[in-house]
Structure formats: C-alpha cells, structure tokens
C-alpha cells in the first residue's frame, strides 16, 4: 500500500482516537500517559484505557473508511482535496478546533507507485 493511499486511513484512525475524548481533549490539562500499568501493561493510564474501550466503535471507524473510499485519492487532484476537507470537517464535528489541512506544491505530473 503506498503512502498516498494509506494517508486517509491514518487520518481516520486518528479521528477515531480523538473522538474518544470528544471535546474533552482540548480541555484535559494532564497527559493520558503514565507509568506502565500493572493491569493492562500499557503506558496509557487505566482510566484513559477504559475511556477508549467505552467510546471506541468499530462501526464508526468502518463508516469513516467507507466514506473516504468514495473519493479517488490520487495526489494533487480535486477528489484528494475533497477527502481532506471531509476529514477536517469530521474532526471539527468531534470538537477539535485546531485542525488544518497542510498543502504542499506538486509539479502536476501523474505519479504512481506500485
């Protein structure tokens, strides 16, 4: 899988994780990381792990990926921009305010990686 095809999937995964905190992510002053938990073996605090488990949804993740699949995501194309704008909108709906889509110059030539 090339980088440009996996980027939207990575963005969806980030959106899913961020949705677990909803609006709380921007007001939570302390880090969700802590020492290794004796219960889970993770570096996440146990209450953070519980929140992730209670609020994670495979159906929601499937919806995000299915929706992104509707657009062709070849770099430097209009559908790629539409997909990025959709991800930005979804993150804002989840309560994140500091969201931006970064743009980088392209030379306009088609490029395929196999």
Secondary structure, DSSP 4 states (H G I P E B T S, - for coil): --HHHHHHHHHHHHHHHHHTTGGGGGT--S-SB-SPPTTT-SSB-HHHHHHHHHH--HHHHHHHHHHHTTS---TTSHHHHHHHHHHHHHHHHTT--S---------S------
